[in-house]
Amino acid sequence: MHLVIIGGVAAGTKAAARARRVNRKLAITLFQDETEVSYTACGQPYYLSRVVPTREALVIRKASDFKADHIDIKLRHRVMELDTRRCTVQVHNLENNAMQTVPYDRLIIATGARAIVPAIPGINLDGVVTLRSMAELDRFRSALDRLLPQCAVIVGSGYIGLEVAESLVNLGIKTTLLSRNQQVFSRLDPEMSQHLHEYLLTKNVQVLINEKLAEIKGHWGKVTSITTAKGAKLATDLVVLAIGAKPNAELADQAGIQLGMSGAIAVNNRMETNIEGVFAAGDCVECYHRLTQKPVWNPLGDIANLQGRIAGENAAGGNATFPGVYGTAIFKTFDLNIGLTGLTETAARQAGFDPISTVITARDKARYYPGAKELTLKLVAEVQSGRMLGAQAIGPGAVDKMVDIMATALLGNLSCRDLENADLAYAPPFSPVLSPIIIAASNLSKLLTG
Amino acid sequence: MHLVIIGGVAAGTKAAARARRVNRKLAITLFQDETEVSYTACGQPYYLSRVVPTREALVIRKASDFKADHIDIKLRHRVMELDTRRCTVQVHNLENNAMQTVPYDRLIIATGARAIVPAIPGINLDGVVTLRSMAELDRFRSALDRLLPQCAVIVGSGYIGLEVAESLVNLGIKTTLLSRNQQVFSRLDPEMSQHLHEYLLTKNVQVLINEKLAEIKGHWGKVTSITTAKGAKLATDLVVLAIGAKPNAELADQAGIQLGMSGAIAVNNRMETNIEGVFAAGDCVECYHRLTQKPVWNPLGDIANLQGRIAGENAAGGNATFPGVYGTAIFKTFDLNIGLTGLTETAARQAGFDPISTVITARDKARYYPGAKELTLKLVAEVQSGRMLGAQAIGPGAVDKMVDIMATALLGNLSCRDLENADLAYAPPFSPVLSPIIIAASNLSKLLTG
């Protein structure tokens, strides 16, 4: 019995480890087209800013670490084709250019996603960088070291763009952020995003909203300026493309594996594709949103780990299910923490719910306790039942705690009436006497019509 | 319509404020035998250690702050007797010694609790202190300032004893802690408590277990030593009694109001006593434990606030219910955070559950992110259903977040299978890629028999 895994970052390596634990006899081969496996893309911005001092810290496990588990990792091997009838993969050894056909009994596709690179003039100039793979990280770091940029333009205001903004400003680089939308970090409700926008200005990040990158200009092969869709010209030494990502689903698609609406691979709750014995996990798949009950593409490292575990277990003969996601996300930029779970008010309305909401600003410890920090919390619930639909939090305070309480509340189908008397942990160094969650839930309860 | 409230710390003042919000016409009188209302007892250890620099910071609202809400606060007025048939209270004005009979239509008893002071020789010596009311705090602070103690014995290893241990050591006082039990902080399971014990030793706190205070000796009216029940003699300048507290329920008892098994006032989920129109809230009442489904005495500031709100609402004509508690608690001693929610393994077994448990040690951020701190987490679940029963966490890491996630999980009746795929917030500065909660829940899932 041979399990083949395509891709070895988060989901792929997790799947391999889990499959081995479930089935000691399985032969496991993992093909990875990069030179490393099991690295963290999420930590990359902190290596750029030197908060994480060494590149090695970003590699969680080396390929050789998998030998003890008899997991055969083939680095620099790219799977070019997949035949689900013959149950084979066509593999290109990037070192010696050899092609090889490898049979499998079970297959896990964990091909991840890639940064979107627009086809515009100047895109190949030195100083135009992206962030996702270790090769992209190395190119980014090299650009910083070689070009010593004084100015940078970050294109995109998602979490990668905002994390990199911190990294670049900390390196002394004058940074401008372009957002194609009306606001930065478009997943937030507008009034929450506004806090983020104003905070960025205090950090001397120039923010241009409703702006797209149109053209990059250079001199002697190096970036010198960009032009926006509205015609603004900005001199810059560095252009960071953080527009978004798309799933690496072409290999699966060409093999007749069904994709979902988002373009990512469609899987059931066992992480199985429409082809029996072929599983997929991580950034290349769509998952089920537990509130909208619709598929959503939600490419995040923790979810990739959870899904990899499920795919590995099932491919090895187990029977585990992945229940779906609530769209929980968190990041920081400078000293501002931004997190959300479930649906924003906008998203709740789009999904057909009738939402109510409340926004409060509170401290994360007792007022008199030193080091108490502020946070703004928005809770969203259904107007009739009071069932919680989502939370957004922003501020220097304990945003992560607020989001995790609410992610757990969503998992428990709790209503604002449940939360307004929650027995949360209080002592002055940890919380105000009534948690911001309790205060906000109590506000919502007063708005209920049910 | 006249609402009388007896007691004005947490529950009493919260009840008054809520009653006013619900009913603008109600006459509200609050009798408080102390010179201040609405102070935080929980913050007192930090005033002793000068982490909180001013005494005023501990007073949340002054009596005069309630005037705008037309809440008549009578300071230094002690209610001596309560007649529930005539609906009157007998009040002693401690300033001028006058007695007064005051009629009420609705009554809220919020008389709180008091520190236990054992009747042993030497208990009245200068340098023997307790902590709860502001008067006790002043006496404690005065003892520190006047006696300049070099050594202290703290009797009791509950959270107050452990918080005060930090305060005293930070003031340069050589501190010994006496625990009457086999372990410090007896609510924890033994292996969790062991971490606390060993940590205290690293902070040069001497810990004597299985020891009770037998006698206090003095010279010229001041403490000089103590003798333990086993006969050990310890020279000391200061004795802190932190043995525990008991509810101030005598007034209610004498009026024929029913007490519960714990000796605290029995109330229903509307915070109403057995006498119609008489409510009680805060440290003087018993509450319902939502896991054991039995009454429990759980005197904590946050619960007092929640209950005060319910009692105030109902006394003013509303209809709110308090669903009960999970026994959530948290405190810190030095840089060690200790928290729990629900049942320990020991308590679960005593309550008739068949528990399974797991203990893990994890970091609270990504391994490579600076400032990641450790915590040890114990989760307890039912062996058949996997339903979560409780959590304990200890360490320098984000214990408060772990406890709050689990308190919310208990509120949602979640099982370990729910939690092992929880969509919690991950980014390197906030969490490892899989939360300790997910890792521990996954361990538990493997132990299930159901």
Interface residues (C-beta under 8 A of the other chain):
Chain A: A10 T40 C42 G43 Y46 V51 V52 A57 L58 Y159 R290 L300 G301 D302 I303 N305 L306 I310 F322 P323 V325 Y326 G327 T328 A329 I330 F331 K332 N337 G339 T341 A366 R367 Y368 Y369 P370 A398 D400 K401 V403 D404 I405 A407 T408 A409 L410 L411 G412 N413 L414 D418 L419 N421 A422 D423 L424 A425 Y426 A427 P428 P429 F430 S431 V433 L434 S435 I438
Chain B: A10 T40 C42 G43 Y46 V51 V52 A57 L58 I60 Y159 R290 L300 G301 D302 I303 N305 L306 I310 F322 P323 V325 Y326 G327 T328 A329 I330 F331 K332 N337 G339 T341 A366 R367 Y368 Y369 P370 A398 D400 K401 V403 D404 I405 A407 T408 A409 L410 L411 G412 N413 L414 D418 L419 N421 A422 D423 L424 A425 Y426 A427 P428 P429 F430 S431 V433 L434 S435 I438
